[in-house]
Structure formats: C-alpha cells, structure tokens
Amino acid sequence: MPKLNQPKSLEHNAICALVNFLCDLGKQLMPIIIALAKSEAQRSSDILEHRIRFVQKYFEYNIPCFLYDPLCDRIVIEIPKMIDRIKRELRPGSSMGEYLSQVNVAVSLTEVILSSNLKKLDCDSMPKVIRHLFYNKLNALTGLEYLNLGSLSGGWKTCDMEPTVLNGIVSMKYLQYFCLNYDCTNNILLALLDSCPKLTSIDITSSKSINNDSVNILLRFKQLKCVQLYRTSISIEGYVKLLLNLPRLEDVGRYDEIGRCLEYIVDNYPDKQIFALKKFSSRFVTTRFLQILAENCPDIYYVSLFHNVLMCDLMMLVGINNLSDLRLLSCDFFADQVRNVIAVKGCNLTHLHLEHVDEIDMNALMYISQFCPDLKALTFYNCEMLPSTSMFIKKPAIPPFMNMERLTLIAQCDARHLEFLLSSCFKIKYIKIGTMVPTDDLSFERILTRNPMVHLDELSISCSAGLSIATVYKLVESCQNLSVLNELEGWELIDEMELETFRLFIETNNFDLNIASKRFQVE
C-alpha cells in the first residue's frame, strides 16, 4: 500500500498560515479599494501601497530568511487561485473597474516577498499575471543567487525591457546564475560584469542582440563555467575566443559547430591542448571531433550527438574515459556499432538516451542490461523496436537493470520488451510509458508478480486500451512508495464512476497518492 498522508511540518504549516493571512488581508482590502477607486483613485492606490509595505516589513522582521524561498513558491501558487475565484464570483452587473481593482489588490499582495532574503527567483514558473510585477521590482531583490527571467518579451520589445532589467541587476552582487532568453543585450552583460562578481553561469539563448562583440564582454567573466549561446549571432570565431580565454568553461550548451572550433584550436594553437569542457552537444559530428574529445577534453562525461554514418565512427566514443551520460540520435544499434560502444564503455554509463535508434530487439535489450550494470536512467524515444527474435544470451550473467531508477519508453514496441524491462528493475522509481506501448492487465500482473516495484514513486501511462481499474488497485497494493499515478483518464477500460470510486478510496484510506492528470495542465 502507498504511504499514508503524514502531518505537515511546522514550517510548512506556518507558511500556509501566512499565505492564508495574506489572502484574508486582500479580501478585507478589496471593498475599501473598490469604494475609493470610484472617487479618489490616487488615495486608493496610496492606501494599498502603504498597507502592502507594512505587511512586507512585518514579514521581513519575523520570518527566517531561509523560509523566504518556499514562501515565494506558495504565494505564486495561491495568488493565481485567488484571481480565478474573483473571476468566478464576478456578478453579471459588476463593472470592469470593480474587477480590475480586485485583481490589482490580489497581484499587489505578491510584493510582500520582495526582500533581500529571497535567494531564488524563477519567472518561468510564474503565471503571466504576476510575472511583470517581479520584472518591475527586481531592484528590491538584492540577495538573489539564482535569477531566471525566462523569455521576457520573447524578443519583440527588447529595447523597452532593457532598462527594467538593468535597474534590477545592478544591486545583485551575490548572483551566481542568470537566465534571460531572447532579450539579452550587451548593456545587460556589462551591467552583470560590473555588479555580479560571483556569476558562474549565463543562459542567453535565442538573444539576437548577442553577437561577436558580446564575446569580448563574456571573456571578462573569469569565473564563468557555463554559458548557453544557442541561436544567438555568435559565430565560430566567437566560440573559439571563448574556448581559448575562459579556462574554467565547462559547458557551452548545444552548438552544432563546436567540433570545428575544437579542431581549429588543436591544429593552430599548440599551447592550448587541454579543455575544461564536461559537456558536448552537437548535431554535426565527425570521427576527428570525437577523437579530439577523447584526447583533449579529459573531463567530458556528457555526449549528445546526431550520427551520420558517412562522417562519424561511434567507436571513437570508447576513448572518452569519463563518459557516463550518452545520448545518441539517428543510428542503428548493431550496424553503427552502438553495441560495441556499450560493450566497452557500459561499465561507466549511468544515463543512456536512444532517440530514433533502430534495430532494438531483445538481443539489444539484453546487451544493454549486461554491459551497463550501473545504468540508472534509460530512455527509448521513437526507436524501432523489433518484434521477438531468437535470444542470443538465454541466461544473463548478472541480474538485468539491477540499478535502474528511471525508465522512459516512448516507442512502438512489443509487450515482450516492456515485460523484460519492468520485470528486472527492482530499484525503479520513475516510469513513463508512451501511447504506442502495448499495455494490458495480464502483462502488468506478470510484471508485478516478478517485480513488486516497492521503490516506485511515479508511474505515467499516457494511453492504454487494455488496462482496467483492477491494475490500478494492484499497483496501489504492491507499490509501497507510489505517490504519483498519472493519466488514468487515458485508460480506456476505466469509466468515470470507477475513477471517482478510486478517488474516494484514496481519500478514505488517507493515502499519499496524487492521481491528478497533467494532460490538460498548462504551466
């Protein structure tokens, strides 16, 4: 049986109580603000601002600084719910002014967490209705260490948004991570250089204003370890400068010409033969590029590549000593020697992602299980998984997938593949199964008989024509740590009445199990 719902911690209860207090305060203020806004708009604005400032100072003096981040997360969840309630309770005769006044009060409540105690701000996870408030109040967040501004205006109003960002980041001397997609400019980089001496990671993906002139600014960030420049206007020349002059650079994100950059430096700069790179992601790879990775990048552990049989010999991956995370796109398991690669490097691999990889049969699965004993995460995405073939290895030398914790299977496969994978991974914690995988009650009965999956935490099966409510109860009975069971609405043999009964069963038994569907949720 799943774990029972446990009493929440005192910290969690205190945060929830604070947010409830904040929402109650908003409800009390709304009638006052609505009444004043009709005759004295400026006074209503002043009263609201004064009240918010008082609560903000009250929170800052009484809440421990380490609780500000979870408090921010909770407020970001509850305020949009409050706005939705305002919409639902809107009377037919209500004026637009009353509605806007209520929404203004609700949004203004989020200002109480604008404090130097806040360490992390992720605007990507926020609803748009409150996101712009944080954009305009960035200058109050002087203690931030992590700042993700997301896409800001999506590149449409870069010039208009630039002063807002500049005004905010000039006081963030503790900032270590900065993300601004589409709208970053050279002026923003200069402001980061002057104001954020501890910055080690910059993500300015898709910012068209970033070009080779920006490289000269980036070179002055001597602590920089990660810089994401995908879909910017920086050329090969700019990347070469970065690799030559930033000795701590570990990750440049995806760049299809990164291999050419490394090759150029190795051929023309004999003094620069060792790179600190730890990640390599490219869709244009040759045999020489892989050889350079093996010889000149001793710390590389992550490789993601698109395979072209005419240009790249995958056996060169064998020379990368620390390779533990391998992601291959568009190749054949046997014809392109993937099998031989994992035969040599499998003992190091902990993550294996195969996308559009053909010739996956039972032999291939068996080879993966035997050559990669420490594999923790395995993904098959749109691979060609062949029907049953004769087994080359009839009795495995070691237990298959004995350390695997995450399995993602989104491919057209055979039930035999699914049963082999799930029957062997006794430490599995996360399972994601796509729509093309055949699933039915009998298969899961056999799987659960061999492997009760006592460590399973999350199971998601997008669609199934053969799974019924009986399998759901068997999963609940067998999987002791199951906390998330998604997409039950996509199981065709389960009707609404059975699903409602199951919800009541969970509530009655106080199980800590979430079955809310993510199918129609929009972040």
C-alpha positions, 0 to 999 in steps of 0.5 A: 500500500502507498504511504499514508498522508503524514502531518505537515511540518511546522514550517510548512504549516506556518507558511500556509498560515501566512499565505492564508493571512495574506489572502484574508488581508486582500479580501478585507482590502478589496471593498475599501479599494473598490469604494475609493477607486470610484472617487479618489483613485490616487488615495486608493492606490496610496492606501494599498501601497502603504498597507502592502509595505507594512505587511512586507516589513512585518514579514521581513522582521519575523520570518527566517530568511531561509523560509523566504524561498518556499514562501515565494513558491506558495504565494505564486501558487495561491495568488493565481487561485485567488484571481480565478475565484474573483473571476468566478464570483464576478456578478453579471452587473459588476463593472470592469473597474470593480474587477480590475481593482480586485485583481490589482489588490490580489497581484499587489499582495505578491510584493510582500516577498520582495526582500533581500532574503529571497535567494531564488527567483524563477519567472518561468514558473510564474503565471503571466499575471504576476510575472511583470510585477517581479520584472518591475521590482527586481531592484528590491531583490538584492540577495538573489543567487539564482535569477531566471527571467525566462523569455521576457518579451520573447524578443519583440520589445527588447529595447523597452525591457532593457532598462527594467532589467538593468535597474534590477541587476545592478544591486545583485552582487551575490548572483551566481546564475542568470537566465534571460532568453531572447532579450539579452543585450550587451548593456545587460552583460556589462551591467552583470560584469560590473555588479555580479562578481560571483556569476558562474553561469549565463543562459542567453539563448535565442538573444539576437542582440548577442553577437561577436562583440558580446564575446569580448564582454563574456571573456571578462567573466573569469569565473564563468563555467557555463554559458548557453549561446544557442541561436544567438549571432555568435559565430565560430570565431566567437566560440573559439575566443571563448574556448581559448580565454575562459579556462574554467568553461565547462559547458557551452550548451548545444552548438552544432559547430563546436567540433570545428572550433575544437579542431581549429584550436588543436591544429593552430594553437599548440599551447592550448591542448587541454579543455575544461569542457564536461559537456558536448552537444552537437548535431554535426559530428565527425570521427576527428571531433570525437577523437579530439574529445577523447584526447583533449577534453579529459573531463567530458562525461556528457555526449549528445550527438546526431550520427551520420554514418558517412562522417562519424565512427561511434567507436571513437566514443570508447576513448572518452574515459569519463563518459557516463551520460550518452545520448545518441540520435539517428543510428542503428544499434548493431550496424553503427556499432552502438553495441560495441560502444556499450560493450566497452564503455557500459561499465561507466554509463549511468544515463543512456538516451536512444532517440530514433535508434533502430534495430532494438530487439531483445538481443539489444535489450539484453546487451544493454542490461549486461554491459551497463550494470550501473545504468540508472536512467534509460530512455527509448524515444521513437526507436524501432523496436523489433518484434521477438527474435531468437535470444542470443544470451538465454541466461544473463550473467548478472541480474538485468537493470539491477540499478535502474531508477528511471525508465522512459519508453516512448516507442512502438514496441512489443509487450515482450520488451516492456515485460523484460524491462519492468520485470528486472528493475527492482530499484525503479522509481520513475516510469513513463510509458508512451501511447504506442506501448502495448499495455494490458492487465495480464502483462502488468500482473506478470510484471508485478508478480516478478517485480513488486516495484516497492521503490516506485514513486511515479508511474505515467501511462499516457494511453492504454486500451487494455488496462482496467481499474483492477491494475490500478488497485494492484499497483496501489497494493504492491507499490509501497512508495507510489505517490504519483499515478498519472493519466488514468483518464487515458485508460480506456477500460476505466469509466468515470464512476470507477475513477471517482470510486478510486478517488474516494478510496484514496481519500478514505484510506488517507493515502499519499497518492496524487492521481491528478492528470497533467494532460490538460495542465498548462504551466 
